[in-house]
Amino acid sequence: MTLPPTGLFVEPFGSLLFEDAVDIFKEQAHGLIDGGVDLFVIETMMDIQEARAALIAVKELSDAFTIVTMTYEPGERLWAEQTLLPRL
């Protein structure tokens, strides 16, 4: 089951605290786990910190297989000039 972006950017690019993002994704993941999900897809993320928050939330609650997809701008960059590799 998918976990889409919140629509907010995590600090320092937005107002959402990282810990709050983790909590938001944990709430979603709890409901999916209770429903019997066996696969998570964290999808179309533009902010690497938000993707990290979602992945941490899922992995703290479940060992289900998890896929993360990102949305890139030209030049292999994420939103706000974030690069992927140094952030992982």
C-alpha distances in whole Angstrom, upper triangle without the diagonal:
4,7,10,13,15,18,21,22,23,26,29,27,26,27,24,24,22,22,21,18,17,18,16,13,14,14,10,9,12,11,7,9,12,10,10,6,8,6,5,6,9,10,13,15,19,20,20,20,17,15,17,17,13,13,16,14,12,14,17,15,13,14,11,11,10,10,12,13,16,18,22,25,28,30,27,26,24,24,28,29,27,27,24,26,28,25,23
4,6,10,12,15,17,19,19,23,25,24,23,24,21,22,20,20,19,16,15,16,14,11,13,13,10,9,13,12,9,12,14,13,13,10,11,8,6,5,6,7,10,12,15,16,17,17,14,12,15,14,11,12,15,13,11,14,17,15,14,15,13,12,10,9,10,11,13,15,19,22,25,27,24,23,20,21,24,25,23,24,21,23,25,22,21
4,7,9,12,14,15,16,20,22,21,19,20,17,18,16,17,15,12,12,13,10,7,10,11,7,8,11,11,9,12,15,14,15,12,13,11,7,6,5,6,9,10,13,14,14,14,11,10,12,11,8,10,12,11,10,13,15,14,14,16,13,13,10,10,9,10,12,14,18,21,24,26,23,22,18,19,22,23,21,22,19,22,23,20,19
4,7,9,11,13,14,18,20,18,17,18,15,17,16,17,15,12,13,14,11,9,13,13,10,11,15,14,13,16,18,17,18,15,17,14,10,8,6,5,7,7,11,12,13,14,10,9,13,12,9,12,14,13,13,16,18,17,18,19,17,16,13,12,10,10,11,12,16,18,22,24,21,20,16,16,19,21,19,20,18,21,23,20,19
4,5,8,9,11,15,17,15,13,14,12,14,13,15,13,10,12,13,10,9,13,14,11,13,16,16,16,18,21,20,21,19,20,17,13,11,8,7,7,6,8,9,11,11,7,8,11,10,9,12,14,13,14,17,18,19,19,21,19,19,15,14,11,11,10,11,14,17,20,22,19,18,14,13,16,18,16,18,17,20,21,18,18
4,5,8,10,13,16,14,12,12,10,12,12,13,11,8,11,12,8,9,12,12,11,13,16,16,16,19,21,21,22,20,22,19,16,14,11,11,11,9,11,10,13,12,8,10,13,11,10,13,15,14,15,18,19,19,20,22,21,21,18,17,15,14,14,14,17,19,23,25,22,20,16,15,17,20,18,20,19,22,23,20,20
4,7,10,13,15,12,10,11,10,13,14,16,13,11,14,15,12,12,16,16,14,17,20,19,20,22,24,24,26,23,25,22,19,17,13,12,11,10,10,10,13,13,10,12,15,14,13,16,18,17,18,21,22,23,24,26,25,24,21,19,16,15,14,13,16,17,21,23,21,19,15,13,15,18,17,20,19,23,23,20,21
4,7,10,12,9,7,7,6,10,11,13,11,9,13,14,11,13,16,16,16,18,21,21,21,24,26,26,28,25,27,24,20,19,15,14,13,11,10,9,12,11,9,12,14,12,13,16,17,17,19,21,22,23,24,26,26,25,22,21,18,17,15,15,17,18,22,23,22,18,15,12,13,17,16,19,19,22,22,19,20
4,7,8,6,4,7,6,9,9,13,11,9,13,15,13,14,17,18,18,19,22,23,23,25,27,28,29,27,28,25,21,19,15,15,13,10,9,7,10,8,7,11,12,11,13,16,17,17,19,21,22,23,25,26,26,25,22,20,17,16,14,14,15,16,20,21,19,16,12,10,10,14,12,16,16,19,19,15,17
4,6,6,5,6,5,6,6,9,9,7,10,13,12,13,16,17,17,19,21,23,23,25,27,28,29,26,27,25,21,19,16,16,15,12,11,7,9,6,6,10,10,9,12,14,14,15,17,19,19,21,23,25,25,25,21,20,17,17,15,16,17,18,22,22,20,17,14,12,12,14,12,15,15,18,17,14,16
3,5,5,6,6,6,7,10,11,10,13,15,15,16,18,20,21,22,24,26,26,28,30,31,32,30,31,28,24,23,19,20,19,15,13,10,11,8,9,13,13,12,15,17,17,17,20,22,21,24,26,27,28,28,24,23,20,20,18,19,19,20,23,23,22,18,15,13,12,14,13,16,17,19,17,14,17
4,6,7,9,9,10,13,14,13,16,18,18,19,21,23,23,25,27,29,29,31,33,34,35,32,33,30,27,25,21,21,20,16,14,11,12,10,11,15,14,14,17,19,19,20,23,24,24,26,28,30,30,29,26,25,22,21,19,19,19,19,22,22,21,17,15,13,11,13,12,15,16,18,16,14,17
4,7,9,10,11,15,15,13,16,19,18,19,22,23,23,24,27,28,29,30,33,33,34,32,32,29,26,24,20,19,17,14,11,9,11,10,11,14,15,14,17,19,19,20,23,24,25,27,29,30,30,29,25,24,20,20,17,16,16,16,19,20,19,15,12,10,8,11,10,14,15,18,17,14,17
4,6,8,10,13,12,11,15,16,15,17,20,21,21,23,25,26,27,29,31,32,33,30,32,29,25,23,20,19,18,14,12,10,12,11,11,14,15,14,16,19,19,19,22,24,24,26,28,30,30,29,26,24,21,20,18,17,18,19,22,23,21,18,15,12,11,14,14,17,18,21,20,17,19
4,6,9,12,10,10,14,15,14,16,19,19,20,22,24,25,26,28,30,31,33,30,32,30,26,24,21,21,20,17,15,13,15,12,12,16,16,14,17,20,19,19,22,24,24,25,28,30,30,30,26,26,23,23,20,20,22,22,25,26,25,21,18,15,15,18,17,20,21,24,22,19,21
4,6,8,7,7,10,11,10,13,15,16,17,19,20,22,23,24,26,27,29,27,28,26,22,21,18,18,18,15,14,12,13,10,9,13,13,11,13,16,16,15,18,20,20,21,24,26,26,27,23,23,20,20,19,19,21,22,26,26,24,21,18,16,16,18,17,20,20,22,21,18,19
4,6,5,6,9,10,11,13,14,16,17,18,20,22,23,24,26,28,29,27,28,26,23,22,19,20,20,16,16,13,14,10,10,13,13,10,13,15,14,14,18,19,18,20,23,25,26,26,23,23,20,21,20,21,23,24,27,28,26,22,19,17,17,20,18,20,20,22,20,17,18
4,5,5,6,9,10,11,12,14,16,16,18,21,21,22,24,26,27,25,26,23,20,20,16,18,18,15,15,11,11,7,7,10,9,7,10,12,11,11,14,16,15,17,20,22,22,23,20,20,17,19,18,19,21,23,26,26,24,21,18,17,17,19,16,18,17,19,18,14,15
4,5,5,6,9,10,10,13,15,15,16,19,20,20,22,24,25,24,25,23,20,20,17,19,20,17,18,15,14,11,10,13,11,8,10,12,10,10,14,15,13,15,18,20,22,23,20,21,19,21,20,22,24,26,30,30,27,24,21,20,21,23,20,22,20,22,21,17,17
4,5,5,6,9,10,11,13,14,15,17,19,20,21,23,25,23,25,23,20,20,17,19,19,17,17,15,15,12,10,13,12,9,11,14,12,11,14,16,15,16,19,22,22,23,21,21,19,21,20,22,24,26,30,30,28,25,21,20,21,23,21,23,22,24,23,19,20
4,5,5,6,9,10,11,12,14,16,17,18,20,22,23,21,22,20,17,16,13,15,16,13,14,12,12,9,7,9,9,6,7,11,10,9,12,14,14,15,17,20,20,21,18,18,16,17,17,18,21,23,27,27,24,22,18,17,18,21,18,20,19,21,21,17,17
4,5,5,6,9,10,10,12,14,15,16,18,20,21,19,20,18,15,15,13,15,17,14,16,13,13,10,8,10,8,5,6,8,7,5,9,11,10,11,14,16,17,18,15,17,15,17,17,20,22,25,28,29,26,23,20,20,21,23,20,21,19,21,20,17,16
4,5,5,6,9,10,10,13,14,15,16,19,20,19,20,19,16,17,15,17,19,17,19,17,16,14,11,13,12,8,9,11,10,7,10,13,11,11,15,18,18,20,18,19,18,20,20,23,25,28,31,32,29,27,23,23,24,26,23,25,23,25,24,20,20
4,5,5,7,9,10,11,13,14,16,17,19,18,20,18,15,16,13,15,17,15,17,15,16,13,10,12,13,9,8,12,11,8,11,14,13,13,16,18,18,20,17,18,17,18,19,21,23,26,30,31,28,25,22,21,22,25,22,24,23,25,25,21,21
4,5,5,6,9,10,11,12,14,15,17,15,16,15,11,12,10,12,14,13,16,14,14,12,9,10,10,7,5,8,9,6,7,11,11,10,12,15,15,16,13,14,13,15,16,19,22,24,28,29,26,24,21,20,22,24,21,23,21,23,23,19,19
4,5,5,6,9,10,10,12,14,15,14,15,15,12,14,12,15,18,16,19,18,17,15,12,13,12,9,8,9,9,5,7,9,8,8,10,13,14,16,14,16,16,18,19,22,25,28,31,32,29,27,24,24,26,27,24,25,23,25,25,21,20
4,6,5,7,9,10,11,13,15,14,16,16,14,15,14,17,19,18,21,19,20,18,15,15,15,12,10,13,12,9,10,13,12,10,13,16,16,18,16,18,18,20,21,24,27,30,33,34,31,29,26,25,27,29,27,28,26,28,28,24,23
4,5,5,6,9,10,11,13,12,14,13,11,12,11,14,16,16,19,18,19,17,14,14,15,12,10,12,13,9,9,13,13,11,12,16,14,16,14,16,16,17,19,21,25,27,31,32,29,28,24,24,26,28,26,27,25,27,28,24,23
4,5,5,6,8,10,11,9,11,11,9,11,11,14,17,16,20,19,19,17,14,14,14,12,9,10,11,7,6,10,10,8,9,12,11,13,11,14,14,17,19,21,25,28,31,32,29,28,25,25,27,29,26,27,24,26,27,23,21
4,5,5,6,9,10,10,12,13,12,14,14,17,20,20,23,22,22,20,18,17,17,15,12,13,13,9,9,11,11,8,9,13,12,15,15,17,18,21,23,25,29,32,35,36,33,31,28,28,31,32,29,30,28,29,30,26,24
4,5,5,6,9,9,12,13,12,14,15,17,20,20,24,23,24,22,19,19,19,17,14,16,16,12,11,14,14,11,12,15,14,16,16,18,19,21,23,25,29,32,36,37,34,32,29,29,32,33,31,32,29,31,32,29,27
4,5,5,6,6,9,10,9,11,13,15,18,19,23,23,22,22,19,18,18,17,13,14,15,12,10,13,14,11,11,13,11,13,13,15,16,19,21,24,27,30,34,35,32,31,28,28,31,32,30,30,28,29,31,27,25
4,5,5,5,8,9,10,13,14,17,21,21,25,24,24,23,20,19,19,17,14,14,15,12,9,12,12,8,8,11,9,12,13,16,17,20,23,26,29,33,36,37,33,32,29,30,33,34,31,31,28,30,31,28,25
4,5,8,11,13,13,16,18,20,24,24,28,27,27,26,23,22,22,20,17,18,18,15,13,15,15,11,11,14,13,16,16,19,21,24,26,29,32,36,39,40,37,36,33,33,36,37,34,35,32,33,35,31,29
4,6,9,12,12,15,17,19,23,24,27,28,27,27,24,22,23,21,18,19,20,17,14,17,17,14,13,15,13,16,16,19,21,23,26,28,32,35,38,39,36,35,32,33,36,37,35,35,32,34,35,32,30
4,6,9,11,14,17,19,23,24,28,28,27,27,24,22,23,22,18,18,19,17,14,16,16,13,11,13,11,13,14,17,20,22,25,28,31,35,38,39,35,35,32,33,36,37,35,34,31,33,34,31,29
4,6,7,11,13,16,19,20,24,25,24,24,21,19,20,19,16,15,17,15,11,14,15,12,10,11,8,10,11,13,16,18,22,24,28,31,34,35,32,31,29,30,33,34,31,31,28,29,31,28,26
4,7,10,13,16,20,21,25,25,24,24,22,19,20,19,16,15,17,15,11,13,15,12,9,9,6,7,9,12,15,18,21,24,27,31,34,34,31,31,29,30,33,34,31,30,27,28,30,27,24
4,7,10,12,16,17,21,22,21,21,19,16,17,17,14,12,15,14,10,12,14,13,10,9,6,5,6,8,11,14,17,20,23,27,30,31,27,27,25,26,30,30,27,27,23,24,27,24,21
4,6,9,13,14,18,18,17,18,15,12,14,14,10,9,12,11,8,10,13,12,10,10,7,6,5,6,8,11,14,17,21,24,27,28,24,24,22,23,26,27,24,24,21,22,24,21,19
4,6,9,11,14,16,15,16,14,11,13,13,10,10,13,13,10,12,15,15,13,13,10,9,6,5,6,8,11,14,17,21,23,25,21,21,18,20,23,24,21,21,18,20,22,20,18
4,7,7,11,12,11,12,10,7,10,10,7,7,11,11,9,12,15,15,14,14,12,11,7,6,5,6,9,11,15,18,21,22,19,18,16,17,20,21,18,18,16,18,20,17,15
4,6,9,11,12,13,11,8,12,13,10,11,14,14,13,16,18,18,18,18,16,14,10,8,6,5,7,9,12,16,19,20,17,17,14,15,18,19,17,17,15,18,20,17,16
4,6,9,11,13,11,9,13,14,12,13,17,17,16,19,21,21,21,21,19,17,14,11,8,5,5,5,9,12,15,17,15,14,11,12,15,16,15,15,14,17,19,17,17
4,6,7,9,7,6,10,11,10,11,14,15,15,17,19,20,20,21,19,18,14,12,8,6,5,6,9,12,15,17,14,12,9,9,13,14,12,13,12,15,17,14,14
4,7,9,8,8,11,13,12,14,17,17,18,20,22,23,24,24,23,21,17,15,11,9,6,5,7,9,13,14,12,10,6,6,9,11,9,11,10,14,15,13,14
4,5,5,6,9,10,11,13,14,16,17,19,20,22,23,23,23,21,18,16,12,11,8,9,10,12,15,16,13,10,7,6,8,10,8,10,10,13,13,10,12
4,5,5,6,9,10,10,12,14,15,16,18,20,21,21,21,19,16,14,10,10,8,10,11,13,16,16,13,10,8,9,10,11,8,8,7,10,10,7,8
4,5,5,6,9,10,10,12,14,15,16,19,20,21,21,20,17,16,12,13,11,13,14,16,20,19,17,14,11,11,12,13,10,11,10,12,12,8,9
4,5,5,6,9,10,11,12,14,15,17,18,19,19,19,15,14,11,12,10,12,14,17,20,21,18,15,12,12,13,15,12,14,12,15,15,11,12
4,5,5,6,9,10,11,12,14,16,16,17,16,15,12,11,7,8,8,11,13,16,19,20,16,15,11,12,15,16,12,13,11,13,14,11,10
4,5,5,6,8,10,10,12,14,15,16,16,15,12,12,9,11,11,14,16,19,22,21,18,16,14,15,16,17,13,14,11,13,13,9,8
4,6,5,6,9,10,11,13,14,16,16,16,13,14,11,13,13,16,18,21,24,24,21,19,16,16,18,19,16,17,15,16,16,12,12
4,6,5,6,9,10,11,12,14,13,13,10,11,9,11,12,15,18,21,24,25,21,20,17,17,19,20,17,18,16,17,18,15,13
4,5,5,6,8,10,10,11,11,11,8,9,8,11,12,16,18,22,25,25,21,20,17,18,21,21,18,18,15,16,17,13,11
4,6,5,6,9,10,11,12,13,11,12,12,15,16,19,21,24,27,27,24,22,20,20,22,23,19,19,17,17,17,14,12
4,6,5,7,9,11,12,13,11,13,13,16,17,20,23,26,29,29,26,24,21,22,24,25,22,22,19,21,21,17,16
4,6,5,6,8,8,10,8,11,11,15,17,20,23,26,29,30,26,25,22,23,25,26,23,23,20,21,22,19,16
4,5,5,6,8,9,8,12,12,16,18,22,24,28,30,30,27,26,23,24,27,27,23,23,20,20,21,18,15
4,6,8,11,13,12,15,16,19,21,24,27,30,33,33,29,28,25,26,28,29,25,25,22,23,23,20,17
4,7,9,12,12,15,16,20,22,25,28,31,35,35,31,30,27,28,30,31,28,28,25,25,26,23,20
4,5,9,10,13,15,19,21,25,28,31,34,34,30,30,27,29,31,32,28,28,24,25,26,23,20
4,6,8,12,14,18,21,25,27,31,34,33,30,29,27,29,31,32,28,27,24,24,25,22,19
4,6,10,13,16,19,23,26,29,32,32,29,28,26,28,31,31,28,27,23,24,26,23,20
4,7,10,14,17,20,23,27,29,29,26,26,24,26,29,29,26,25,21,21,24,21,18
4,7,10,13,17,20,23,26,26,22,22,20,22,25,25,22,21,18,19,21,18,15
4,7,10,14,16,20,22,23,19,19,18,20,23,23,20,19,15,17,19,17,14
4,7,10,13,17,19,20,16,16,14,16,19,19,16,15,12,14,17,14,12
4,7,10,13,16,17,13,14,12,14,17,17,15,14,12,14,17,15,13
4,6,10,13,14,11,10,8,10,14,14,12,11,9,12,15,13,13
4,7,10,12,9,9,7,8,12,12,11,12,11,14,17,15,15
4,7,8,6,6,5,7,11,10,10,9,9,13,15,14,15
4,6,6,5,6,7,9,9,10,10,12,15,17,16,18
4,6,7,9,10,12,10,12,11,13,16,18,18,20
4,6,9,11,12,10,11,10,11,14,15,16,18
4,7,10,12,9,9,7,8,10,13,14,15
4,7,8,6,6,5,7,10,12,12,14
4,6,6,5,6,7,11,12,11,13
4,6,6,9,10,14,14,13,15
4,6,9,12,15,14,13,16
4,6,10,12,12,12,15
4,7,9,9,8,11
4,6,7,7,10
4,6,6,7
4,5,6
4,6
4
